[in-house]
């Protein structure tokens, strides 16, 4: 495997360029042909990228990768019934299931241009191992969901403490990100939310949660907590802050928006999942952005969104914004791309999501030799609104190819392993 990569004659910021990658980072960029022979001394893999465009690798900020083998198992259900069904199915999953399913999820994310994903699911060591073997970056860690059962809370605290050291060490060794999670205000006791939040803060880690996903969640929270919304309730507990990565944030009052912005919370929009489960679609993108929240894009898990395609999620997010606001200028292309790349990288503390010298080399190489890019429209317009993710020819994560010309090493083995697992559990 080459220690360096030269992407020759690739379109970068509208101009034909060369990108030299060394030690996992973008070392130099310049006009096509700028690299002299002396700069290419040593082991360098050169890819001719004529007709191709460089795009930052996507950062999928909300996934449940271990659900990749659960597609279509809960169709045409409302959120409550769907969640009950999923929890029943999950009683039978184990570490091997999560490992195999996460490899399948990584396979799909690689094909669709994702280099980093923020995961919330069981058996995080297995998911981390799967991501490491597939070559992309995961943010994951222990998930708390005690259903207000004191015995379960005790078990999870003990397990979290026991797993943390080995999992943290693994994350440090493979360059992934360690974060904690609690499921939601309706599924986790107040005591456990406070405990895991304090544990995350004391260890300098993020906390990945679901927040204000449904109207019922908000109504139930107000009934239980003296009229406080989920956002207000968590804020009253001192939990909200820049370390919080809050998925959904869909049912918000003006006061909720103000709180999320002032606390610097990362708010993750998952339009396909929200629309499919009829949870809602009026995500307050502009309001959250203007209030100071960090807005990102996620796909959610395959059991609700059915795929992990960030390009599709970005397009759908923008279309819904334009439609419900009756404003075609809502969620412009440059902001949409940032929400799918740079904003997520910032939330996770990663120097990526930008194609500049010194940044981590996470790069999608987009092939424009197809009907979607024939028009003279700006590249981003055709990429997001016209093309599909199969126009992504190659993918680099952390300075290494994980897909070359649509070929992924070990793909057949991953699929065969998944089929074997599924046939054994029938």
C-alpha positions in Angstrom: 0.0 0.0 0.0 1.4 3.4 -1.0 2.3 5.8 1.7 1.3 8.8 -0.5 -1.3 9.6 -3.1 -1.3 12.1 -5.9 -4.7 12.9 -7.4 -3.7 14.4 -10.8 -5.8 16.8 -12.9 -8.8 16.7 -10.5 -11.3 19.6 -10.3 -10.9 21.4 -7.0 -12.9 24.6 -6.4 -13.6 24.8 -10.1 -10.1 24.5 -11.4 -8.0 21.5 -12.7 -5.6 20.7 -9.8 -3.3 18.2 -8.3 -3.7 17.1 -4.7 -0.8 15.5 -2.9 -1.6 13.4 0.2 0.9 12.3 2.7 0.6 10.8 6.2 -3.1 11.0 6.1 -3.4 14.7 5.3 -3.6 17.0 2.3 0.0 18.1 2.0 -0.2 20.3 -1.1 -2.7 21.5 -3.7 -2.0 23.4 -6.8 -2.6 23.8 -10.5 -2.6 20.5 -12.5 0.9 19.4 -13.1 2.5 21.5 -10.4 4.1 18.5 -8.6 7.7 18.1 -9.7 9.5 14.7 -9.8 11.4 15.5 -6.6 8.1 15.8 -4.8 7.0 12.4 -5.9 10.1 10.6 -4.7 9.3 7.4 -2.8 6.2 5.3 -2.8 3.4 7.4 -4.4 0.1 6.1 -5.9 -0.9 8.3 -8.8 -4.5 8.4 -10.0 -5.5 10.3 -13.2 -8.6 12.1 -12.2 -9.4 13.8 -15.5 -13.1 14.5 -15.7 -13.5 14.1 -11.9 -14.2 16.4 -9.1 -13.0 16.4 -5.5 -15.6 16.7 -2.7 -15.1 16.4 1.1 -16.1 13.0 2.5 -19.5 13.1 4.1 -20.0 13.1 7.8 -23.1 11.2 8.7 -24.0 12.6 12.2 -26.7 10.1 13.2 -26.7 6.4 12.5 -27.6 3.1 14.1 -25.3 1.1 11.9 -26.1 -2.2 13.6 -29.6 -1.9 12.1 -28.3 -2.4 8.6 -29.8 -5.9 8.4 -33.2 -4.6 9.6 -34.3 -2.7 6.5 -38.0 -2.9 5.8 -39.0 -4.8 9.0 -41.3 -2.1 10.2 -43.0 -0.5 7.3 -46.1 1.7 7.4 -46.0 2.0 11.2 -46.3 5.0 13.3 -43.4 5.9 15.5 -44.6 4.4 18.7 -45.6 1.0 17.2 -42.4 1.0 15.1 -40.2 1.6 18.2 -41.9 -1.1 20.2 -41.4 -3.5 17.2 -37.7 -2.6 16.9 -37.1 -3.1 20.6 -38.7 -6.5 20.4 -36.4 -7.5 17.5 -33.4 -6.2 19.3 -33.8 -8.6 22.1 -32.2 -11.2 19.9 -29.2 -9.3 18.7 -25.7 -10.0 19.9 -22.2 -8.7 19.4 -21.6 -10.7 16.2 -24.8 -9.4 14.7 -23.7 -5.8 15.4 -20.3 -6.5 14.0 -21.6 -8.0 10.7 -24.3 -5.5 10.3 -22.0 -2.6 10.9 -19.6 -3.9 8.2 -22.6 -3.9 5.8 -23.4 -0.4 6.9 -19.8 0.7 6.2 -19.9 -0.9 2.8 -22.9 1.2 1.9 -21.5 4.3 3.4 -18.3 3.9 1.4 -20.2 3.5 -1.8 -22.2 6.7 -1.0 -19.2 8.9 0.0 -19.3 8.8 3.8 -15.9 8.8 5.6 -17.1 9.5 9.1 -20.3 8.4 11.0 -21.6 9.1 14.5 -23.2 6.0 15.7 -25.6 5.2 18.6 -26.1 1.5 19.1 -25.4 -1.5 21.2 -22.0 -3.4 21.4 -19.9 -0.4 20.4 -16.6 -2.3 20.6 -18.0 -4.6 17.8 -19.1 -1.6 15.7 -15.7 0.1 16.2 -13.9 -3.1 15.1 -16.1 -3.3 12.0 -15.5 0.3 11.0 -11.7 -0.1 11.5 -11.6 -3.1 9.3 -13.6 -1.3 6.6 -11.4 1.7 6.7 -13.8 4.5 7.7 -14.1 6.5 10.9 -16.7 5.9 13.6 -17.7 8.0 16.6 -19.3 5.7 19.1 -19.4 4.5 22.7 -21.6 3.3 25.5 -25.3 3.8 25.2 -27.6 4.3 28.2 -31.2 3.2 28.0 -32.6 2.0 31.4 -36.3 2.5 31.0 -36.3 4.0 34.5 -35.5 0.5 35.9 -33.1 0.9 38.9 -31.6 -2.6 38.5 -31.0 -2.0 34.8 -29.5 1.4 35.6 -27.0 -0.2 38.0 -26.1 -2.9 35.5 -25.5 -0.3 32.8 -23.4 1.9 35.0 -21.2 -1.0 36.0 -20.9 -2.2 32.4 -20.1 1.3 31.1 -17.3 1.7 33.6 -15.9 -1.7 32.8 -16.0 -1.2 29.0 -14.8 2.4 28.9 -11.1 1.8 29.4 -10.7 -0.9 26.8 -12.9 0.9 24.3 -11.2 4.2 24.8 -7.8 2.6 24.3 -9.0 1.0 21.1 -10.4 4.4 19.9 -7.0 6.0 20.6 -5.2 3.3 18.7 -7.4 3.4 15.5 -8.1 7.1 15.3 -11.8 6.8 15.9 -13.8 8.9 18.3 -15.1 7.9 21.7 -18.5 9.4 22.7 -21.3 8.4 25.1 -25.0 8.3 24.4 -28.4 8.2 26.1 -31.4 7.3 24.1 -34.1 9.9 25.0 -35.8 11.7 27.9 -38.7 9.2 27.7 -36.5 6.1 27.9 -33.8 7.1 30.3 -34.2 8.0 34.0 -33.2 11.5 35.1 -30.6 10.0 37.4 -29.0 8.1 34.5 -29.1 11.1 32.1 -27.2 13.2 34.8 -24.8 10.4 35.5 -23.8 9.7 31.8 -23.6 13.4 31.1 -21.3 14.0 34.0 -19.2 11.0 33.0 -18.9 12.3 29.4 -17.9 15.8 30.5 -15.4 14.5 33.0 -13.7 12.4 30.2 -13.9 15.2 27.6 -16.3 13.2 25.4 -19.4 14.1 23.5 -22.9 12.9 24.2 -25.2 11.6 21.4 -28.9 11.8 22.1 -32.4 11.8 20.5 -34.3 15.0 21.3 -37.7 16.3 20.4 -38.2 13.8 17.7 -42.0 13.6 17.9 -44.9 15.7 19.0 -45.9 13.1 21.5 -42.4 13.2 23.1 -42.9 16.9 23.7 -46.4 16.6 25.0 -45.5 13.7 27.4 -42.5 15.6 28.7 -44.6 18.7 29.4 -47.1 16.6 31.3 -44.4 14.9 33.4 -42.1 17.9 34.0 -44.3 20.9 34.9 -44.8 22.2 31.4 -41.2 21.9 30.3 -40.4 20.7 26.8 -37.6 18.1 26.4 -35.2 20.9 25.5 -36.2 23.0 28.5 -36.1 19.9 30.8 -32.6 19.0 29.8 -31.5 22.6 30.1 -32.9 22.7 33.6 -30.8 19.7 34.5 -27.6 21.5 33.1 -27.1 18.9 30.4 -27.2 20.9 27.2 -23.9 22.3 25.9 -21.5 22.1 22.9 -20.7 18.5 23.7 -24.3 17.5 23.0 -25.1 15.9 19.5 -28.9 16.0 19.4 -30.6 14.0 16.7 -33.9 15.2 15.3 -34.7 18.5 17.3 -37.8 18.6 15.2 -40.6 19.8 17.5 -39.3 23.0 18.8 -40.7 26.2 20.3 -39.0 29.6 19.8 -37.7 29.2 23.4 -36.3 25.8 22.5 -34.4 27.2 19.5 -33.0 30.0 21.6 -31.7 27.5 24.2 -30.2 25.2 21.7 -28.4 28.1 20.0 -27.2 29.7 23.1 -25.8 26.4 24.4 -24.0 25.6 21.1 -25.8 22.3 20.7 -25.2 20.3 17.5 -28.7 19.6 16.0 -28.9 16.8 13.5 -31.5 16.8 10.8 -32.7 13.3 9.7 -35.4 14.1 7.1 -35.9 10.7 5.5 -36.5 9.0 8.8 -38.7 11.7 10.2 -40.9 11.9 7.0 -41.1 8.1 6.6 -42.3 7.6 10.2 -44.5 10.7 9.9 -42.8 12.3 12.9 -42.7 15.6 11.1 -40.9 17.6 8.5 -40.8 21.3 9.6 -37.2 21.3 10.7 -36.2 24.8 11.8 -33.0 25.0 9.9 -32.7 28.8 9.5 -33.9 29.5 13.0 -31.4 27.1 14.6 -28.6 28.3 12.4 -29.3 31.9 13.2 -29.6 31.2 16.9 -26.1 29.7 17.0 -26.7 25.9 16.9 -24.5 23.8 14.7 -26.8 22.1 12.2 -25.7 18.8 10.6 -27.2 16.1 8.4 -27.8 12.4 9.4 -29.6 9.5 7.8 -30.7 7.7 11.0 -30.7 3.9 10.9 -31.7 1.6 8.1 -34.8 0.4 10.0 -36.4 3.8 9.6 -34.6 5.6 6.7 -33.8 2.3 4.8 -30.5 3.5 3.5 -27.4 5.5 4.6 -27.1 7.6 1.5 -26.0 11.1 2.6 -26.4 12.6 -0.9 -30.1 11.5 -0.9 -30.6 12.9 2.7 -29.1 16.2 1.7 -31.3 16.6 -1.3 -34.5 15.6 0.5 -33.6 17.9 3.4 -33.3 20.9 1.0 -36.5 20.0 -0.9 -38.6 19.8 2.3 -37.2 23.2 3.5 -38.1 24.9 0.2 -41.5 23.3 0.1 -42.9 23.9 3.6 -41.4 27.4 3.8 -42.6 28.2 0.3 -39.1 29.7 -0.3 -36.9 28.3 -3.1 -33.8 30.0 -1.5 -34.1 28.0 1.7 -31.1 25.9 2.5 -28.7 27.0 -0.3 -26.2 24.6 -1.8 -23.1 25.8 0.0 -24.8 25.6 3.4 -26.2 22.2 2.5 -22.8 20.8 1.7 -21.4 22.3 4.9 -24.2 20.6 6.9 -23.2 17.3 5.4 -19.4 17.7 5.8 -17.7 20.5 7.7 -20.3 21.1 10.4 -20.3 17.4 11.4 -16.5 17.4 11.4 -16.5 20.4 13.7 -18.9 18.8 16.1 -16.7 15.7 16.4 -13.5 17.7 16.7 -12.0 16.6 13.4 -9.9 18.7 11.1 -11.7 17.5 8.0 -14.7 18.4 5.9 -12.5 20.8 3.9 -10.2 20.2 1.0 -7.3 22.4 2.0 -3.6 21.9 2.8 -3.1 20.5 6.3 -6.6 19.0 6.6 -7.2 15.3 7.1 -7.5 13.7 3.6 -11.2 12.5 3.5 -12.1 12.9 -0.2 -14.8 11.7 -2.5 -13.8 11.6 -6.2 -16.9 12.3 -8.3 -17.1 11.1 -11.9 -18.8 13.7 -14.1 -18.7 11.6 -17.3 -22.5 10.9 -17.3 -25.7 12.6 -18.2 -26.2 14.3 -14.9 -23.3 16.7 -15.4 -23.7 17.6 -19.1 -25.4 21.0 -18.4 -23.4 24.1 -17.6 -25.0 24.4 -14.2 -22.7 24.7 -11.1 -21.3 21.4 -10.0 -23.0 21.3 -6.7 -26.4 21.9 -8.3 -26.0 18.8 -10.5 -24.3 16.8 -7.8 -26.9 17.2 -5.1 -30.1 17.6 -7.1 -29.5 15.6 -10.3 -26.9 12.9 -9.7 -27.0 9.8 -7.6 -24.3 8.5 -5.2 -23.1 6.0 -7.8 -21.3 8.9 -9.5 -18.8 8.6 -6.6 -16.0 6.8 -8.3 -13.4 6.5 -5.5 -13.2 7.4 -1.8 -10.2 8.3 0.4 -10.5 8.2 4.2 -7.6 9.3 6.4 -5.3 9.4 3.4 -6.1 5.9 2.2 -8.2 4.5 -0.6 -11.2 2.6 0.7 -12.8 2.5 -2.8 -11.1 2.7 -6.1 -13.2 3.0 -9.3 -16.3 1.5 -7.4 -14.3 -1.5 -6.2 -14.2 -2.2 -2.5 -11.7 -4.7 -1.2 -13.5 -7.6 0.7 -17.0 -6.6 -0.5 -18.0 -10.1 -1.4 -16.9 -11.5 1.9 -18.9 -8.9 3.8 -22.1 -9.7 1.9 -21.5 -13.5 2.2 -21.0 -13.2 5.9 -24.2 -11.2 6.3 -26.2 -13.8 4.3 -24.8 -16.6 6.4 -25.8 -14.8 9.6 -29.3 -14.1 8.4 -29.8 -17.7 7.2 -28.7 -19.0 10.6 -31.2 -16.8 12.5 -34.3 -17.6 10.4 
